[in-house]
């Protein structure tokens, strides 16, 4: 909205009265070359919410060992899935499309009073830059939606931390609300179930449906992180929505990093075990990911699929993330509307 027409002569512009809706995802490198990927991985793996070892112990290992070789491998994996047309990662392409769809839905009711944008916890567009743009556009209230259905300190909490750090740099801080976990939101669960139904339309359901979530160290559970419980609840609700028997839908965890024990069962080992026991047809989806990314497009459809087939599996069906599917956008918009109550 324009600044008040009652401002005295010479007063700087003071736009106000708008509401910002900022959706946040994990992040992506800006390119696939060594230096760019190294910079991205350094930011990501230096986050104390992600790797909580003491800096004196972790940083020499990270900077001198891990970042000397890992950027080449990660960059090569990104090149396998890179959106060449837009010269960006699929995660960035999809998150932008999600923001545009949510913006269009909200504009139907609120016009330009509600501004919708997106940001990344690591990389670009940064959280601080998008928050600053909202403040400059006159947003004196901001709703922040981290795109993580299941809460974890390594995802939702660090996204919120970055938002709060951005607020610390603002002369004029907007009022802020953050959206919590939505792992049991009925519309989100219904969208998951619909995606599975679409994937197997006209053919026999899989012998096992694998719900593969990003992993965490096991000790996070004993230290109070509710992520494991949230994942189990999403799987149960999805199974109930599908009407499938309990043994047909399995919870697993992928993307293990380092030597300590992580949440089990590990997806790559579980699919091989199932194949070894005579399960030849599986479906797999990643309910914790709001958008397809390197963990789903490369890890699941590469390493995990290879492990299943090497162990004797035959039919491997990947169920895409919800991305910008209309029912997913409707679910996200519903969550946004619920959290805007009292503001609009």
C-alpha positions as a Markdown table, in Angstrom:
| # | Residue | x | y | z |
|---|---|---|---|---|
| 1 | Unk | 0.0 | 0.0 | 0.0 |
| 2 | Unk | 1.2 | 3.5 | -0.6 |
| 3 | Unk | 2.6 | 5.6 | 2.2 |
| 4 | Unk | 0.2 | 7.7 | 4.2 |
| 5 | Unk | -0.6 | 11.0 | 2.4 |
| 6 | Unk | -0.3 | 12.7 | 5.8 |
| 7 | Unk | 3.5 | 12.3 | 6.0 |
| 8 | Unk | 5.3 | 15.6 | 6.4 |
| 9 | Unk | 7.4 | 17.0 | 3.5 |
| 10 | Unk | 10.7 | 15.2 | 3.2 |
| 11 | Unk | 9.7 | 12.1 | 5.1 |
| 12 | Unk | 10.9 | 8.9 | 3.5 |
| 13 | Unk | 8.3 | 6.6 | 2.0 |
| 14 | Unk | 6.5 | 4.5 | 4.6 |
| 15 | Unk | 4.5 | 1.8 | 2.8 |
| 16 | Unk | 2.4 | -0.3 | 5.2 |
| 17 | Unk | -0.7 | -2.4 | 5.6 |
| 18 | Unk | 0.2 | -5.4 | 3.6 |
| 19 | Unk | 0.6 | -9.0 | 4.8 |
| 20 | Unk | 3.5 | -11.2 | 3.6 |
| 21 | Unk | 3.3 | -15.0 | 3.1 |
| 22 | Unk | 6.8 | -16.4 | 2.8 |
| 23 | Unk | 7.2 | -20.1 | 2.0 |
| 24 | Unk | 10.6 | -21.7 | 2.7 |
| 25 | Unk | 12.4 | -24.8 | 1.5 |
| 26 | Unk | 15.8 | -26.3 | 2.1 |
| 27 | Unk | 17.9 | -24.8 | -0.7 |
| 28 | Unk | 20.0 | -25.5 | -3.7 |
| 29 | Unk | 23.3 | -24.5 | -5.3 |
| 30 | Unk | 23.2 | -21.9 | -7.9 |
| 31 | Unk | 25.2 | -24.0 | -10.3 |
| 32 | Unk | 26.8 | -27.4 | -10.5 |
| 33 | Unk | 30.5 | -26.4 | -10.7 |
| 34 | Unk | 32.9 | -27.3 | -7.8 |
| 35 | Unk | 33.2 | -23.9 | -6.2 |
| 36 | Unk | 29.5 | -23.2 | -6.2 |
| 37 | Unk | 28.5 | -26.6 | -4.8 |
| 38 | Unk | 31.3 | -26.3 | -2.2 |
| 39 | Unk | 30.0 | -22.9 | -1.1 |
| 40 | Unk | 26.5 | -24.4 | -0.8 |
| 41 | Unk | 27.6 | -27.5 | 1.1 |
| 42 | Unk | 29.7 | -25.5 | 3.4 |
| 43 | Unk | 26.8 | -23.3 | 4.4 |
| 44 | Unk | 24.5 | -26.4 | 4.8 |
| 45 | Unk | 26.9 | -28.6 | 6.7 |
| 46 | Unk | 28.1 | -25.8 | 8.9 |
| 47 | Unk | 24.6 | -25.3 | 10.3 |
| 48 | Unk | 24.6 | -26.4 | 14.0 |
| 49 | Unk | 21.1 | -27.6 | 13.7 |
| 50 | Unk | 22.2 | -30.1 | 11.0 |
| 51 | Unk | 25.6 | -31.1 | 12.3 |
| 52 | Unk | 25.7 | -30.4 | 16.0 |
| 53 | Unk | 29.3 | -31.5 | 16.7 |
| 54 | Unk | 31.6 | -28.9 | 18.3 |
| 55 | Unk | 33.1 | -26.6 | 15.7 |
| 56 | Unk | 36.6 | -27.3 | 16.8 |
| 57 | Unk | 36.0 | -31.0 | 16.0 |
| 58 | Unk | 33.7 | -30.7 | 12.9 |
| 59 | Unk | 35.1 | -27.8 | 10.9 |
| 60 | Unk | 38.5 | -29.2 | 10.2 |
| 61 | Unk | 36.9 | -32.5 | 9.0 |
| 62 | Unk | 34.4 | -30.5 | 6.9 |
| 63 | Unk | 36.7 | -28.0 | 5.3 |
| 64 | Unk | 39.8 | -30.2 | 4.8 |
| 65 | Unk | 38.3 | -33.6 | 4.0 |
| 66 | Unk | 34.6 | -33.6 | 3.1 |
| 67 | Unk | 34.6 | -30.4 | 1.0 |
| 68 | Unk | 37.7 | -31.5 | -0.9 |
| 69 | Unk | 35.8 | -34.3 | -2.6 |
| 70 | Unk | 32.1 | -34.2 | -2.0 |
| 71 | Unk | 31.4 | -31.1 | -4.2 |
| 72 | Unk | 32.5 | -33.0 | -7.3 |
| 73 | Unk | 30.2 | -36.0 | -6.5 |
| 74 | Unk | 27.3 | -33.8 | -5.5 |
| 75 | Unk | 27.7 | -31.5 | -8.6 |
| 76 | Unk | 27.7 | -34.6 | -10.8 |
| 77 | Unk | 24.5 | -35.8 | -9.2 |
| 78 | Unk | 22.9 | -32.4 | -9.7 |
| 79 | Unk | 23.9 | -32.4 | -13.4 |
| 80 | Unk | 21.8 | -35.5 | -13.8 |
| 81 | Unk | 18.6 | -33.7 | -12.8 |
| 82 | Unk | 19.4 | -30.1 | -13.6 |
| 83 | Unk | 16.7 | -28.0 | -15.3 |
| 84 | Unk | 18.8 | -27.0 | -18.3 |
| 85 | Unk | 16.1 | -24.8 | -19.8 |
| 86 | Unk | 16.0 | -22.5 | -16.7 |
| 87 | Unk | 19.6 | -23.3 | -15.6 |
| 88 | Unk | 18.5 | -24.2 | -12.1 |
| 89 | Unk | 17.7 | -27.1 | -9.9 |
| 90 | Unk | 14.2 | -28.7 | -10.0 |
| 91 | Unk | 13.7 | -27.8 | -6.3 |
| 92 | Unk | 14.0 | -24.1 | -7.2 |
| 93 | Unk | 11.7 | -24.5 | -10.3 |
| 94 | Unk | 9.0 | -26.3 | -8.3 |
| 95 | Unk | 9.1 | -24.0 | -5.2 |
| 96 | Unk | 8.7 | -21.0 | -7.4 |
| 97 | Unk | 5.7 | -22.7 | -9.1 |
| 98 | Unk | 4.2 | -23.4 | -5.7 |
| 99 | Unk | 4.6 | -19.8 | -4.6 |
| 100 | Unk | 3.0 | -18.6 | -7.8 |
| 101 | Unk | 0.0 | -21.0 | -7.4 |
| 102 | Unk | -0.5 | -20.0 | -3.8 |
| 103 | Unk | -0.3 | -16.3 | -4.8 |
| 104 | Unk | -3.0 | -16.8 | -7.4 |
| 105 | Unk | -5.3 | -18.5 | -5.0 |
| 106 | Unk | -5.0 | -15.9 | -2.3 |
| 107 | Unk | -5.2 | -13.0 | -4.8 |
| 108 | Unk | -8.7 | -14.1 | -5.6 |
| 109 | Unk | -9.9 | -13.1 | -2.1 |
| 110 | Unk | -7.3 | -10.6 | -1.0 |
| 111 | Unk | -6.0 | -8.9 | -4.1 |
| 112 | Unk | -2.6 | -7.4 | -3.7 |
| 113 | Unk | -3.0 | -6.9 | 0.1 |
| 114 | Unk | -1.3 | -10.3 | 0.6 |
| 115 | Unk | 2.1 | -10.7 | -0.9 |
| 116 | Unk | 3.4 | -14.2 | -1.5 |
| 117 | Unk | 7.1 | -15.1 | -2.0 |
| 118 | Unk | 9.5 | -18.0 | -1.4 |
| 119 | Unk | 13.0 | -18.4 | 0.0 |
| 120 | Unk | 15.6 | -21.0 | 0.7 |
| 121 | Unk | 17.3 | -21.7 | 4.0 |
| 122 | Unk | 20.6 | -22.3 | 2.2 |
| 123 | Unk | 21.5 | -20.6 | -1.1 |
| 124 | Unk | 19.3 | -18.3 | -3.0 |
| 125 | Unk | 16.9 | -16.6 | -2.8 |
| 126 | Unk | 17.9 | -16.1 | 0.8 |
| 127 | Unk | 15.5 | -15.8 | 3.6 |
| 128 | Unk | 16.8 | -12.4 | 4.7 |
| 129 | Unk | 16.6 | -11.0 | 1.2 |
| 130 | Unk | 13.0 | -12.0 | 0.8 |
| 131 | Unk | 12.0 | -10.8 | 4.2 |
| 132 | Unk | 13.7 | -7.4 | 3.4 |
| 133 | Unk | 11.7 | -7.2 | 0.1 |
| 134 | Unk | 8.5 | -7.8 | 2.0 |
| 135 | Unk | 9.2 | -5.1 | 4.6 |
| 136 | Unk | 10.1 | -2.7 | 1.8 |
| 137 | Unk | 6.8 | -3.5 | 0.0 |
| 138 | Unk | 4.9 | -2.5 | 3.1 |
| 139 | Unk | 4.3 | -5.8 | 4.9 |
| 140 | Unk | 4.0 | -5.1 | 8.6 |
| 141 | Unk | 2.9 | -8.7 | 9.2 |
| 142 | Unk | 4.5 | -11.9 | 7.8 |
| 143 | Unk | 3.4 | -15.5 | 7.9 |
| 144 | Unk | 6.3 | -18.0 | 7.4 |
| 145 | Unk | 5.6 | -21.5 | 6.1 |
| 146 | Unk | 8.5 | -23.9 | 6.2 |
| 147 | Unk | 7.7 | -26.6 | 3.6 |
| 148 | Unk | 8.3 | -29.4 | 6.1 |
| 149 | Unk | 5.2 | -31.4 | 7.0 |
| 150 | Unk | 7.0 | -33.3 | 9.8 |
| 151 | Unk | 8.8 | -31.1 | 12.3 |
| 152 | Unk | 12.5 | -31.5 | 12.9 |
| 153 | Unk | 15.1 | -29.2 | 14.5 |
| 154 | Unk | 17.2 | -29.8 | 11.4 |
| 155 | Unk | 14.6 | -28.5 | 9.1 |
| 156 | Unk | 11.7 | -26.5 | 10.5 |
| 157 | Unk | 13.7 | -25.1 | 13.4 |
| 158 | Unk | 16.7 | -24.0 | 11.4 |
| 159 | Unk | 14.4 | -22.4 | 8.8 |
| 160 | Unk | 12.7 | -20.4 | 11.6 |
| 161 | Unk | 16.2 | -19.5 | 13.1 |
| 162 | Unk | 17.2 | -18.0 | 9.7 |
| 163 | Unk | 14.0 | -16.0 | 9.6 |
| 164 | Unk | 14.6 | -14.6 | 13.1 |
| 165 | Unk | 18.2 | -13.7 | 12.1 |
| 166 | Unk | 16.8 | -11.8 | 9.3 |
| 167 | Unk | 14.4 | -10.0 | 11.6 |
| 168 | Unk | 17.4 | -9.0 | 13.8 |
| 169 | Unk | 18.7 | -6.8 | 10.9 |
| 170 | Unk | 15.4 | -5.0 | 10.3 |
| 171 | Unk | 14.9 | -1.5 | 11.7 |
| 172 | Unk | 11.2 | -1.9 | 11.4 |
| 173 | Unk | 10.3 | -5.5 | 12.3 |
| 174 | Unk | 7.0 | -6.9 | 11.1 |
| 175 | Unk | 4.9 | -9.0 | 13.3 |
| 176 | Unk | 5.6 | -12.7 | 12.5 |
| 177 | Unk | 3.8 | -16.0 | 12.7 |
| 178 | Unk | 5.4 | -19.3 | 11.9 |
| 179 | Unk | 3.5 | -22.4 | 10.7 |
| 180 | Unk | 4.3 | -25.6 | 12.6 |
| 181 | Unk | 4.2 | -29.2 | 11.5 |
| 182 | Unk | 1.2 | -30.2 | 9.3 |
| 183 | Unk | 2.0 | -34.0 | 9.1 |
| 184 | Unk | -1.7 | -34.8 | 9.9 |
| 185 | Unk | -3.4 | -32.1 | 8.0 |
| 186 | Unk | -6.4 | -33.9 | 6.3 |
| 187 | Unk | -5.9 | -32.1 | 2.9 |
| 188 | Unk | -2.2 | -32.9 | 2.9 |
| 189 | Unk | -2.8 | -36.6 | 3.7 |
| 190 | Unk | -5.6 | -36.7 | 1.1 |
| 191 | Unk | -3.2 | -35.3 | -1.5 |
| 192 | Unk | -0.6 | -38.0 | -0.6 |
| 193 | Unk | -3.2 | -40.7 | -1.0 |
| 194 | Unk | -4.4 | -39.3 | -4.3 |
| 195 | Unk | -0.8 | -39.3 | -5.6 |
| 196 | Unk | -0.4 | -43.0 | -4.8 |
| 197 | Unk | -3.8 | -43.8 | -6.4 |
| 198 | Unk | -2.8 | -41.9 | -9.6 |
| 199 | Unk | 0.5 | -43.7 | -9.7 |
| 200 | Unk | -1.1 | -47.1 | -9.7 |
| 201 | Unk | -4.3 | -46.3 | -11.7 |
| 202 | Unk | -5.2 | -49.2 | -13.9 |
| 203 | Unk | -2.7 | -51.6 | -12.5 |
| 204 | Unk | -2.2 | -53.8 | -9.4 |
| 205 | Unk | -1.1 | -52.0 | -6.2 |
| 206 | Unk | 2.4 | -52.7 | -5.1 |
| 207 | Unk | 3.2 | -55.5 | -2.7 |
| 208 | Unk | 4.8 | -52.9 | -0.4 |
| 209 | Unk | 4.5 | -49.1 | -0.4 |
| 210 | Unk | 7.7 | -47.6 | 1.0 |
| 211 | Unk | 7.3 | -44.2 | 2.7 |
| 212 | Unk | 10.9 | -43.0 | 2.7 |
| 213 | Unk | 11.7 | -40.0 | 4.9 |
| 214 | Unk | 14.9 | -38.1 | 5.2 |
| 215 | Unk | 16.9 | -39.6 | 8.1 |
| 216 | Unk | 18.2 | -38.1 | 11.3 |
| 217 | Unk | 20.7 | -39.4 | 13.9 |
| 218 | Unk | 18.9 | -41.7 | 16.4 |
| 219 | Unk | 19.9 | -39.6 | 19.3 |
| 220 | Unk | 17.7 | -36.7 | 18.0 |
| 221 | Unk | 14.7 | -38.8 | 19.1 |
| 222 | Unk | 16.0 | -39.3 | 22.6 |
| 223 | Unk | 16.9 | -35.7 | 22.8 |
| 224 | Unk | 13.3 | -34.7 | 22.2 |
| 225 | Unk | 13.0 | -34.2 | 18.4 |
| 226 | Unk | 9.5 | -35.4 | 17.4 |
| 227 | Unk | 10.4 | -36.0 | 13.8 |
| 228 | Unk | 10.3 | -39.8 | 14.0 |
| 229 | Unk | 6.8 | -39.8 | 15.6 |
| 230 | Unk | 5.6 | -37.3 | 13.0 |
| 231 | Unk | 6.8 | -39.6 | 10.2 |
| 232 | Unk | 5.1 | -42.6 | 11.7 |
| 233 | Unk | 1.9 | -40.7 | 12.0 |
| 234 | Unk | 1.9 | -39.5 | 8.4 |
| 235 | Unk | 2.5 | -43.1 | 7.3 |
| 236 | Unk | -0.4 | -44.4 | 9.4 |
| 237 | Unk | -2.8 | -41.7 | 8.2 |
| 238 | Unk | -1.8 | -42.4 | 4.6 |
| 239 | Unk | -2.4 | -46.1 | 5.0 |
| 240 | Unk | -5.8 | -45.5 | 6.5 |
| 241 | Unk | -6.7 | -43.1 | 3.7 |
| 242 | Unk | -5.7 | -45.7 | 1.1 |
| 243 | Unk | -7.5 | -48.5 | 3.1 |
| 244 | Unk | -4.5 | -50.8 | 2.8 |
| 245 | Unk | -3.4 | -53.4 | 5.4 |
| 246 | Unk | -0.8 | -52.4 | 7.9 |
| 247 | Unk | 2.0 | -54.7 | 6.5 |
| 248 | Unk | 1.6 | -53.2 | 3.0 |
| 249 | Unk | 2.8 | -49.7 | 4.0 |
| 250 | Unk | 6.3 | -49.3 | 5.4 |
| 251 | Unk | 8.2 | -46.4 | 7.0 |
| 252 | Unk | 11.9 | -46.1 | 6.2 |
| 253 | Unk | 14.6 | -43.4 | 6.3 |
| 254 | Unk | 17.2 | -42.3 | 3.7 |
| 255 | Unk | 20.2 | -40.1 | 3.2 |
| 256 | Unk | 22.3 | -41.3 | 6.1 |
| 257 | Unk | 25.4 | -39.1 | 6.6 |
| 258 | Unk | 28.4 | -39.9 | 8.8 |
| 259 | Unk | 29.2 | -42.9 | 11.0 |
| 260 | Unk | 26.7 | -42.7 | 13.9 |
| 261 | Unk | 23.5 | -44.6 | 14.0 |
| 262 | Unk | 20.5 | -43.0 | 12.2 |
| 263 | Unk | 16.8 | -43.7 | 12.3 |
| 264 | Unk | 16.0 | -47.1 | 11.0 |
| 265 | Unk | 15.2 | -49.0 | 8.9 |
| 266 | Unk | 17.5 | -47.5 | 6.2 |
| 267 | Unk | 15.6 | -47.3 | 2.9 |
| 268 | Unk | 18.4 | -48.6 | 0.8 |
| 269 | Unk | 18.8 | -51.7 | 3.0 |
| 270 | Unk | 15.1 | -52.3 | 3.5 |
| 271 | Unk | 14.3 | -52.4 | -0.2 |
| 272 | Unk | 17.1 | -54.9 | -0.7 |
| 273 | Unk | 15.8 | -57.0 | 2.2 |
| 274 | Unk | 12.3 | -57.0 | 0.8 |
| 275 | Unk | 13.5 | -58.1 | -2.6 |
| 276 | Unk | 15.6 | -60.8 | -1.0 |
| 277 | Unk | 12.4 | -62.1 | 0.6 |
| 278 | Unk | 10.5 | -62.3 | -2.7 |
| 279 | Unk | 8.9 | -58.9 | -2.8 |
| 280 | Unk | 9.2 | -58.1 | -6.5 |
| 281 | Unk | 6.9 | -55.0 | -6.8 |
| 282 | Unk | 7.2 | -52.0 | -4.7 |
| 283 | Unk | 6.1 | -48.4 | -4.8 |
| 284 | Unk | 8.0 | -45.6 | -3.0 |
| 285 | Unk | 7.2 | -42.0 | -2.1 |
| 286 | Unk | 8.9 | -39.3 | 0.0 |
| 287 | Unk | 6.2 | -37.7 | 2.2 |
| 288 | Unk | 8.6 | -35.4 | 3.9 |
| 289 | Unk | 9.6 | -33.6 | 0.7 |
| 290 | Unk | 7.2 | -31.0 | -0.6 |
| 291 | Unk | 9.1 | -30.8 | -3.9 |
| 292 | Unk | 11.1 | -33.2 | -5.9 |
| 293 | Unk | 14.8 | -32.7 | -5.4 |
| 294 | Unk | 18.2 | -34.4 | -5.5 |
| 295 | Unk | 17.2 | -36.9 | -2.7 |
| 296 | Unk | 14.1 | -38.0 | -4.7 |
| 297 | Unk | 15.2 | -37.6 | -8.4 |
| 298 | Unk | 18.7 | -38.9 | -7.9 |
| 299 | Unk | 19.0 | -40.9 | -4.7 |
| 300 | Unk | 15.6 | -42.7 | -4.7 |
| 301 | Unk | 15.5 | -43.3 | -8.4 |
| 302 | Unk | 19.2 | -44.1 | -8.6 |
| 303 | Unk | 20.9 | -45.7 | -5.6 |
| 304 | Unk | 17.7 | -47.0 | -3.9 |
| 305 | Unk | 16.2 | -48.4 | -7.1 |
| 306 | Unk | 19.5 | -50.0 | -8.0 |
| 307 | Unk | 19.7 | -51.7 | -4.6 |
| 308 | Unk | 16.2 | -53.1 | -5.0 |
| 309 | Unk | 16.8 | -54.5 | -8.5 |
| 310 | Unk | 20.2 | -55.9 | -7.7 |
| 311 | Unk | 18.6 | -57.9 | -4.9 |
| 312 | Unk | 16.1 | -59.4 | -7.2 |
| 313 | Unk | 13.3 | -56.8 | -7.3 |
| 314 | Unk | 11.5 | -56.3 | -10.6 |
| 315 | Unk | 9.0 | -53.5 | -10.6 |
| 316 | Unk | 10.0 | -50.2 | -8.9 |
| 317 | Unk | 7.5 | -47.4 | -9.0 |
| 318 | Unk | 8.5 | -43.9 | -7.8 |
| 319 | Unk | 5.5 | -41.8 | -6.7 |
| 320 | Unk | 6.5 | -38.2 | -7.4 |
| 321 | Unk | 6.4 | -35.6 | -4.6 |
| 322 | Unk | 3.2 | -33.4 | -4.4 |
| 323 | Unk | 5.1 | -30.5 | -6.0 |
| 324 | Unk | 2.6 | -28.0 | -7.5 |
| 325 | Unk | -0.3 | -30.5 | -8.0 |
| 326 | Unk | -3.6 | -28.7 | -7.5 |
| 327 | Unk | -4.6 | -30.8 | -4.5 |
| 328 | Unk | -1.2 | -30.0 | -2.8 |
| 329 | Unk | -1.6 | -26.3 | -3.6 |
| 330 | Unk | -5.1 | -26.4 | -2.1 |
| 331 | Unk | -3.8 | -28.0 | 1.0 |
| 332 | Unk | -1.0 | -25.5 | 1.4 |
| 333 | Unk | -3.4 | -22.6 | 0.7 |
| 334 | Unk | -5.7 | -24.0 | 3.3 |
| 335 | Unk | -2.9 | -24.1 | 5.9 |
| 336 | Unk | -2.0 | -20.5 | 5.0 |
| 337 | Unk | -5.6 | -19.3 | 5.3 |
| 338 | Unk | -6.0 | -21.0 | 8.7 |
| 339 | Unk | -2.8 | -19.3 | 10.0 |
| 340 | Unk | -3.9 | -15.9 | 8.6 |
| 341 | Unk | -7.0 | -15.8 | 10.8 |
| 342 | Unk | -7.3 | -12.5 | 12.6 |
| 343 | Unk | -5.0 | -10.8 | 10.1 |
| 344 | Unk | -7.4 | -10.9 | 7.1 |
